[in-house]
Amino acid sequence: MKTKLLTWVALMLSIVMVFSVSTGLAENFTTTEEYEDAFTLWNKDAPALNALIDYVEAVTDENSPDFIPAADRVAVFDMDGTLMGELFPTYLEVVLLAHRILLDPSYEPDADMLEFGRMTRDHALDKSFPSDYDYEFSYHQARAFAGMTLTEYADFITRVLVHEADGFEGMTYAGAYYLPMVEVVEYLQDNGFKCYIVSGSDRFIIRTYIDGMVDIPYENIIGSDTALAARDQGETDGIEYVFGKGDTLVRTDRLLVKDLKTNKVLQIAQEIGRQPVLSFGNSSGDVSMHNYALYNNAYRSAAFMLVADDNARDYGNPEKGAELAEKWAASGFHVISMANDWKTIYGEDVVKTGEFHWLEELAEDRIPSDAEQAEQANEDIQYVMYLGTNDKDTNKPVFTQEEAKEKAREILIKNFGGYTLQEANGGWVDDDGTVYQEYTLVIYLSDTNEDQVHAAADELIQVFNQSSVLIQANPTHTEFYSGN
């Protein structure tokens, strides 16, 4: 009887042990303290946190049916509004572009760039950007930093990052990351997950920003991309150009991809090559990435959405946050409430001031650049070109008079919105006393600039085989008068 009793007890103990291991309970008993150490900045009753812990327990347990091999434990994170702030008063990359256009003394924006910078400044506080702002922003961002080496670009970003974040005390832009989310990244990495950032921000902004924030390698950063080139490459295709010892890489003005929405999915497939099992975001721009993780996945997966509902420690909107929380939950996403789930956002020493100095800081006190002054002066300058039509080598006409006028018209139409062309006859005496006569075209140009005039003159010189073209720039007052 005693032997049977001992056998029965041993059997029951083995069943309990098997049950505990298979459900993860045994691991719970041994790792509660580890979880408390990993998540010191979260409220312990946060539903999203508990969902994440339950998920990680299941997929890292080799005896669980949800077990995921380490090679396939891929987690993707949006950056702005997910790992860092985006409400001071706008995205970091918008702050950077505004500083470049309006404050950088080494940069001379053209009229279009300056207009965009002012529009950005004037609409950021109330978020009243035009509907096509994202694409216009990327176009202007590419142009504004074109020609910079990667080191120069990183240096510029760093110079802005050390400024105090607008709307806060005790925090620079470089320190404006969500501390509770840093704990999430570190927790996942400790459990064998490879973490990637997949953001709409420029890839090289992210690489510069994350230094000191999270331990995610540069190769795990995916973002919007502007084409690079060798500094001396010019128009030569990269297939033909040989990168040499003295070469360096520079940014160009050509946008390759804006990494938003479905583009995030495409970039993940191309650059990671594995379907994520965890996805973290905060906006509609991340829904496609979440759905890619959730649907048609060979493994158990999960997606998490942050809602900016904290208006005490940040500039969130509780009412809008509640609406989004309901919407995201209905979409199958776990909701992270910044107001309810986090003990702190940026750290206890960071204080929301409730005041932005955005307009004041970006006010333009600088002297207009040479380019701006020239642009302003264009309307008050008339350019006159005197084009001879005798070949410089033979002193004989290159074309008939009708042909000369037609050739000149083709070049002028291509380069200018309008022009006036007059016929004239010129002459000169050579050193040996020979008198030459020359059919001459006189071209009048308004509402243009010196660079455009020179570009057209270069073509005229080549086509008519001239040594030079005489150009006069005359101050004038131009008016297109339509009558009373």
C-alpha positions as CSV (number, residue, x, y, z in Angstrom):
1,M,0.0,0.0,0.0
2,K,2.8,2.3,0.9
3,T,4.6,1.6,-2.4
4,K,1.4,2.3,-4.3
5,L,0.9,5.6,-2.4
6,L,4.4,6.7,-3.2
7,T,4.0,5.8,-6.8
8,W,0.8,7.8,-7.0
9,V,2.4,10.8,-5.4
10,A,5.3,10.7,-7.8
11,L,2.9,10.4,-10.7
12,M,0.9,13.4,-9.6
13,L,4.1,15.5,-9.1
14,S,5.3,14.6,-12.5
15,I,2.0,15.6,-14.0
16,V,2.1,18.9,-12.2
17,M,5.7,19.5,-13.4
18,V,4.8,18.8,-17.0
19,F,1.7,21.0,-16.8
20,S,3.7,23.8,-15.3
21,V,6.4,23.7,-17.9
22,S,4.0,23.4,-20.9
23,T,1.9,26.4,-19.7
24,G,4.8,28.5,-18.7
25,L,3.8,28.6,-15.0
26,A,7.1,27.1,-13.9
27,E,8.9,29.9,-15.8
28,N,6.6,32.5,-14.2
29,F,7.6,31.4,-10.7
30,T,11.3,31.8,-11.5
31,T,11.2,35.0,-13.6
32,T,8.7,37.3,-11.7
33,E,11.7,39.2,-10.2
34,E,13.3,39.4,-13.7
35,Y,10.1,41.0,-15.1
36,E,10.1,43.5,-12.3
37,D,13.6,44.4,-13.0
38,A,12.9,44.7,-16.8
39,F,9.8,46.9,-16.5
40,T,10.5,49.4,-13.7
41,L,8.7,52.2,-15.6
42,W,5.4,50.4,-16.4
43,N,2.4,50.0,-14.2
44,K,2.1,46.3,-13.5
45,D,-1.6,46.1,-14.4
46,A,-1.1,47.5,-17.9
47,P,-3.0,45.2,-20.2
48,A,-0.5,45.6,-23.1
49,L,2.5,44.9,-20.9
50,N,0.9,41.7,-19.6
51,A,-0.1,40.7,-23.1
52,L,3.5,41.2,-24.3
53,I,4.9,39.2,-21.4
54,D,2.5,36.3,-22.0
55,Y,3.4,36.3,-25.6
56,V,7.1,36.3,-25.1
57,E,6.8,33.5,-22.5
58,A,4.9,31.3,-25.0
59,V,7.1,31.9,-28.0
60,T,10.4,31.4,-26.2
61,D,9.3,28.2,-24.5
62,E,10.7,25.2,-26.5
63,N,7.9,23.0,-25.1
64,S,5.2,25.4,-26.2
65,P,3.2,24.9,-29.4
66,D,3.8,28.6,-30.0
67,F,7.5,28.3,-29.8
68,I,9.4,30.5,-32.4
69,P,13.0,29.7,-33.3
70,A,15.4,32.6,-32.5
71,A,16.1,33.2,-36.2
72,D,12.5,34.1,-36.8
73,R,11.9,36.3,-33.7
74,V,11.7,39.6,-35.6
75,A,10.2,42.7,-34.0
76,V,9.7,45.9,-35.9
77,F,9.2,49.4,-34.3
78,D,8.1,52.7,-35.8
79,M,10.2,55.5,-34.4
80,D,8.3,58.9,-34.2
81,G,5.5,58.6,-31.6
82,T,6.5,55.0,-30.8
83,L,10.1,55.1,-29.5
84,M,10.4,58.9,-29.2
85,G,8.3,62.1,-28.9
86,E,6.7,63.7,-31.9
87,L,4.8,66.6,-30.3
88,F,7.4,69.3,-29.7
89,P,5.4,70.6,-31.6
90,T,6.1,68.3,-34.6
91,Y,8.3,65.5,-35.9
92,L,12.0,65.7,-35.3
93,E,12.8,65.6,-39.1
94,V,10.5,68.6,-39.6
95,V,12.3,70.4,-36.8
96,L,15.6,69.6,-38.6
97,L,14.4,70.9,-42.0
98,A,13.0,74.1,-40.5
99,H,16.4,74.7,-38.8
100,R,18.2,74.1,-42.1
101,I,16.0,76.4,-44.1
102,L,15.5,79.3,-41.7
103,L,18.4,79.2,-39.3
104,D,21.5,77.6,-40.9
105,P,23.9,80.4,-41.8
106,S,25.8,78.1,-44.2
107,Y,22.7,77.4,-46.3
108,E,21.2,79.8,-48.9
109,P,17.6,78.6,-49.7
110,D,16.1,79.6,-53.0
111,A,12.7,81.3,-53.1
112,D,10.7,78.0,-53.2
113,M,12.7,76.5,-50.4
114,L,12.3,79.6,-48.2
115,E,8.5,79.7,-48.9
116,F,8.2,76.0,-47.8
117,G,10.3,76.6,-44.6
118,R,8.0,79.5,-43.7
119,M,4.9,77.5,-44.4
120,T,6.3,74.7,-42.2
121,R,7.0,77.1,-39.4
122,D,3.6,78.8,-39.6
123,H,1.5,75.6,-39.7
124,A,3.3,73.3,-37.3
125,L,1.7,74.5,-34.0
126,D,-1.9,73.8,-35.1
127,K,-1.0,70.9,-37.4
128,S,-2.7,72.6,-40.3
129,F,-0.3,71.3,-43.0
130,P,-1.7,70.8,-46.5
131,S,-2.9,67.3,-47.4
132,D,0.2,66.7,-49.7
133,Y,2.7,67.9,-47.1
134,D,4.4,64.5,-46.5
135,Y,5.5,64.3,-50.2
136,E,6.3,68.0,-50.5
137,F,8.4,67.6,-47.3
138,S,10.4,64.7,-48.6
139,Y,11.1,66.6,-51.9
140,H,12.3,69.7,-50.0
141,Q,14.3,67.7,-47.5
142,A,16.2,65.9,-50.3
143,R,17.0,69.3,-51.9
144,A,17.9,71.1,-48.7
145,F,20.6,68.6,-47.7
146,A,21.9,67.7,-51.2
147,G,25.7,67.8,-51.5
148,M,26.3,67.1,-47.9
149,T,28.6,64.2,-47.0
150,L,27.2,61.7,-44.5
151,T,29.5,63.1,-41.8
152,E,28.3,66.6,-42.5
153,Y,24.7,65.5,-42.4
154,A,25.2,63.7,-39.1
155,D,27.0,66.7,-37.6
156,F,24.1,69.0,-38.6
157,I,21.6,66.6,-37.0
158,T,23.7,66.5,-33.8
159,R,23.9,70.3,-33.6
160,V,20.1,70.4,-33.5
161,L,19.7,67.5,-31.2
162,V,21.6,69.2,-28.4
163,H,19.0,72.0,-28.3
164,E,16.4,71.9,-25.5
165,A,13.2,70.2,-26.8
166,D,10.6,72.9,-27.4
167,G,7.7,72.7,-24.9
168,F,9.8,71.0,-22.2
169,E,12.4,71.8,-19.5
170,G,15.2,69.4,-18.6
171,M,15.2,67.5,-22.0
172,T,17.1,68.0,-25.3
173,Y,15.8,66.6,-28.6
174,A,18.5,63.9,-28.2
175,G,16.9,62.7,-25.0
176,A,13.3,62.9,-26.1
177,Y,12.7,59.1,-26.2
178,Y,10.1,57.1,-24.4
179,L,11.9,55.4,-21.6
180,P,9.2,52.6,-21.1
181,M,9.6,51.6,-24.8
182,V,13.4,51.4,-24.3
183,E,12.6,48.8,-21.7
184,V,10.5,46.9,-24.2
185,V,13.3,46.8,-26.8
186,E,15.8,45.6,-24.2
187,Y,13.4,43.0,-22.9
188,L,12.9,41.6,-26.4
189,Q,16.6,41.5,-27.1
190,D,17.2,39.7,-23.9
191,N,14.7,37.1,-25.1
192,G,16.4,36.5,-28.4
193,F,14.4,38.9,-30.6
194,K,16.1,40.9,-33.4
195,C,14.7,44.4,-33.2
196,Y,14.4,46.7,-36.2
197,I,13.3,50.3,-36.6
198,V,11.0,50.9,-39.6
199,S,10.2,54.6,-39.9
200,G,9.0,57.3,-42.3
201,S,11.9,59.4,-41.1
202,D,15.1,59.6,-43.1
203,R,17.3,56.6,-42.5
204,F,20.4,58.6,-41.6
205,I,18.4,60.8,-39.1
206,I,17.4,57.6,-37.3
207,R,21.0,56.2,-37.3
208,T,22.3,59.4,-35.7
209,Y,19.4,59.7,-33.3
210,I,19.4,56.2,-31.8
211,D,23.0,56.4,-30.6
212,G,22.8,56.2,-26.9
213,M,19.0,55.4,-26.9
214,V,18.8,51.7,-27.8
215,D,21.3,49.1,-28.9
216,I,19.9,48.6,-32.4
217,P,22.7,48.2,-35.1
218,Y,22.7,50.5,-38.1
219,E,21.9,47.7,-40.4
220,N,18.6,47.2,-38.6
221,I,17.5,50.7,-39.4
222,I,15.0,51.1,-42.3
223,G,13.7,54.5,-43.2
224,S,12.9,56.9,-46.1
225,D,15.8,57.1,-48.5
226,T,17.4,59.8,-50.6
227,A,19.9,58.6,-53.3
228,L,23.6,58.8,-52.5
229,A,26.4,59.4,-55.0
230,A,30.2,59.6,-55.1
231,R,31.1,63.3,-54.7
232,D,32.9,63.4,-58.1
233,Q,30.6,61.0,-59.9
234,G,28.6,63.7,-61.7
235,E,26.1,62.3,-64.2
236,T,28.1,59.1,-64.7
237,D,26.0,56.0,-63.9
238,G,27.2,54.0,-60.9
239,I,27.7,51.0,-63.1
240,E,30.3,52.9,-65.1
241,Y,31.9,55.1,-62.3
242,V,34.8,53.6,-60.2
243,F,34.8,54.7,-56.6
244,G,38.4,55.8,-55.8
245,K,40.7,56.4,-52.9
246,G,39.8,60.1,-52.6
247,D,36.1,59.7,-53.0
248,T,33.4,60.3,-50.4
249,L,29.6,59.8,-50.5
250,V,27.2,62.7,-50.7
251,R,23.5,63.1,-50.5
252,T,21.7,63.9,-53.7
253,D,18.3,65.6,-54.3
254,R,16.6,62.5,-55.5
255,L,14.1,60.8,-53.2
256,L,14.1,57.0,-53.5
257,V,11.3,56.0,-51.2
258,K,9.0,57.5,-48.6
259,D,8.8,54.7,-46.0
260,L,5.1,55.0,-45.0
261,K,2.2,52.6,-45.0
262,T,2.5,49.7,-47.5
263,N,6.0,51.0,-48.3
264,K,7.0,49.8,-44.9
265,V,5.9,46.3,-45.7
266,L,7.8,46.3,-49.0
267,Q,10.9,47.6,-47.3
268,I,10.7,44.9,-44.6
269,A,10.4,42.2,-47.2
270,Q,13.3,43.5,-49.2
271,E,15.7,44.4,-46.3
272,I,14.9,41.9,-43.6
273,G,13.7,39.0,-45.6
274,R,11.6,37.6,-42.8
275,Q,8.0,38.3,-41.7
276,P,7.9,40.1,-38.4
277,V,6.1,38.4,-35.5
278,L,5.9,41.6,-33.4
279,S,5.0,45.1,-34.6
280,F,4.9,48.3,-32.6
281,G,3.5,51.6,-34.0
282,N,1.3,54.6,-33.2
283,S,-0.6,55.8,-36.2
284,S,-2.4,54.8,-39.5
285,G,1.0,54.8,-41.1
286,D,1.8,51.7,-39.2
287,V,-1.4,49.7,-39.9
288,S,0.0,48.0,-43.0
289,M,3.1,46.9,-41.1
290,H,0.9,45.6,-38.2
291,N,-1.3,43.6,-40.7
292,Y,1.8,42.2,-42.3
293,A,2.8,40.8,-39.0
294,L,-0.6,39.5,-38.0
295,Y,-2.0,37.9,-41.2
296,N,-0.8,34.7,-43.0
297,N,2.0,34.3,-40.5
298,A,3.4,30.8,-39.8
299,Y,3.9,31.9,-36.2
300,R,1.9,33.4,-33.4
301,S,2.2,37.1,-33.8
302,A,1.0,40.4,-32.1
303,A,0.8,44.1,-32.8
304,F,0.8,47.0,-30.4
305,M,-0.4,50.6,-30.9
306,L,0.6,53.5,-28.7
307,V,-2.0,56.3,-28.1
308,A,-0.8,59.8,-27.2
309,D,-3.5,60.4,-24.5
310,D,-1.3,62.0,-21.8
311,N,-1.7,65.8,-21.6
312,A,-0.1,66.1,-18.2
313,R,3.4,65.0,-19.0
314,D,3.2,65.4,-22.8
315,Y,1.0,67.1,-25.4
316,G,-1.4,64.2,-26.0
317,N,-5.1,64.4,-26.5
318,P,-7.2,62.2,-24.1
319,E,-10.4,62.5,-26.1
320,K,-8.8,61.6,-29.4
321,G,-6.7,59.0,-27.6
322,A,-9.8,57.2,-26.3
323,E,-11.3,57.1,-29.9
324,L,-8.1,55.7,-31.3
325,A,-7.8,53.1,-28.5
326,E,-11.2,51.8,-29.4
327,K,-10.4,51.8,-33.1
328,W,-7.1,50.0,-32.7
329,A,-8.5,47.4,-30.3
330,A,-11.2,46.7,-32.8
331,S,-8.5,46.1,-35.4
332,G,-6.9,43.4,-33.3
333,F,-4.0,45.5,-31.9
334,H,-3.0,45.7,-28.2
335,V,-3.3,49.3,-27.0
336,I,-0.6,51.1,-25.0
337,S,-1.9,54.1,-23.1
338,M,0.8,56.5,-22.3
339,A,-1.3,58.1,-19.6
340,N,-2.4,54.9,-17.9
341,D,0.3,52.4,-18.5
342,W,3.5,54.4,-17.9
343,K,5.0,55.6,-14.6
344,T,7.0,58.2,-16.6
345,I,7.5,59.1,-20.2
346,Y,10.8,61.0,-20.5
347,G,12.0,60.8,-16.9
348,E,11.0,62.4,-13.6
349,D,13.3,65.4,-14.2
350,V,11.6,66.4,-17.5
351,V,8.8,68.9,-17.2
352,K,6.2,69.9,-19.7
353,T,6.1,73.7,-19.9
354,G,2.9,74.1,-21.9
355,E,4.6,76.8,-23.9
356,F,6.2,76.5,-27.4
357,H,8.9,78.9,-28.6
358,W,8.7,77.5,-32.1
359,L,7.7,80.8,-33.9
360,E,10.1,82.8,-31.8
361,E,13.1,80.5,-32.4
362,L,12.4,80.2,-36.2
363,A,11.9,83.9,-36.7
364,E,14.2,85.2,-39.5
365,D,16.6,87.8,-38.4
366,R,19.3,87.0,-41.0
367,I,20.2,89.2,-44.0
368,P,18.8,87.9,-47.3
369,S,21.3,85.8,-49.1
370,D,22.8,86.7,-52.4
371,A,20.5,84.2,-54.1
372,E,17.4,85.8,-52.4
373,Q,18.5,89.3,-53.3
374,A,19.1,88.3,-56.9
375,E,15.7,86.6,-57.0
376,Q,14.0,89.8,-55.7
377,A,15.9,91.9,-58.2
378,N,15.0,89.7,-61.3
379,E,11.8,91.7,-62.0
380,D,13.8,94.9,-62.2
381,I,16.5,93.8,-64.6
382,Q,16.3,93.5,-68.4
383,Y,19.0,91.4,-70.1
384,V,20.0,92.2,-73.7
385,M,22.1,89.7,-75.8
386,Y,23.8,90.7,-79.0
387,L,24.4,87.5,-81.1
388,G,26.6,87.6,-84.1
389,T,26.1,85.0,-86.8
390,N,29.5,84.8,-88.5
391,D,31.6,81.8,-87.8
392,K,34.5,82.8,-85.5
393,D,37.0,80.9,-87.6
394,T,36.0,81.9,-91.1
395,N,34.1,85.2,-90.5
396,K,31.4,83.9,-92.9
397,P,27.7,83.4,-92.0
398,V,27.0,80.0,-90.3
399,F,23.4,80.0,-91.5
400,T,21.1,81.9,-93.7
401,Q,19.2,84.7,-91.9
402,E,16.0,82.7,-91.7
403,E,17.9,79.7,-90.4
404,A,19.7,81.8,-87.9
405,K,16.4,83.2,-86.5
406,E,14.9,79.7,-86.3
407,K,18.0,78.3,-84.5
408,A,17.9,81.1,-82.0
409,R,14.2,80.8,-81.4
410,E,14.5,77.1,-80.6
411,I,17.1,77.9,-77.9
412,L,15.2,80.8,-76.4
413,I,11.9,79.0,-76.3
414,K,13.6,76.1,-74.4
415,N,15.2,78.4,-71.8
416,F,12.7,81.3,-71.3
417,G,9.0,81.9,-70.9
418,G,9.2,84.8,-73.3
419,Y,11.6,86.9,-75.3
420,T,11.8,89.7,-77.9
421,L,14.0,89.1,-81.0
422,Q,15.2,91.9,-83.3
423,E,17.4,91.9,-86.4
424,A,20.4,94.2,-86.8
425,N,23.6,94.6,-88.8
426,G,27.0,95.0,-87.2
427,G,30.4,95.5,-88.5
428,W,34.1,95.8,-87.4
429,V,37.5,96.4,-88.8
430,D,40.1,93.6,-88.4
431,D,43.8,94.3,-87.6
432,D,44.8,94.1,-91.2
433,G,42.2,96.7,-92.2
434,T,39.6,94.3,-93.5
435,V,36.0,95.5,-93.0
436,Y,33.5,92.8,-92.0
437,Q,29.7,93.0,-92.0
438,E,27.7,90.7,-89.8
439,Y,24.0,89.8,-89.5
440,T,23.2,90.2,-85.8
441,L,20.3,89.1,-83.6
442,V,19.4,91.3,-80.6
443,I,17.5,89.5,-77.9
444,Y,15.6,91.2,-75.0
445,L,14.8,89.1,-71.9
446,S,12.9,90.1,-68.7
447,D,11.8,88.2,-65.6
448,T,14.8,85.9,-65.6
449,N,18.2,85.7,-63.9
450,E,21.9,85.7,-64.8
451,D,22.3,81.9,-64.5
452,Q,19.5,81.3,-67.0
453,V,20.9,83.9,-69.4
454,H,24.3,82.3,-69.3
455,A,22.9,78.9,-69.8
456,A,21.2,80.1,-73.0
457,A,24.3,82.0,-74.1
458,D,26.4,78.8,-73.8
459,E,24.1,77.0,-76.3
460,L,24.1,80.0,-78.7
461,I,27.9,80.2,-78.6
462,Q,28.1,76.5,-79.5
463,V,25.5,76.4,-82.2
464,F,26.7,79.6,-83.9
465,N,30.4,78.9,-83.3
466,Q,31.0,82.3,-81.6
467,S,33.9,83.5,-79.4
468,S,31.4,85.2,-77.1
469,V,28.0,86.8,-76.8
470,L,27.6,90.4,-75.6
471,I,25.2,90.6,-72.6
472,Q,23.9,93.8,-71.0
473,A,22.0,93.8,-67.7
474,N,19.9,97.0,-67.6
475,P,18.0,98.2,-64.5
476,T,14.5,98.9,-65.6
477,H,10.8,98.9,-64.6
478,T,8.7,96.2,-66.2
479,E,4.9,96.4,-66.3
480,F,2.5,94.2,-68.2
481,Y,-0.3,96.8,-68.7
482,S,-3.7,95.6,-69.8
483,G,-5.5,99.0,-70.0
484,N,-8.1,100.6,-67.7
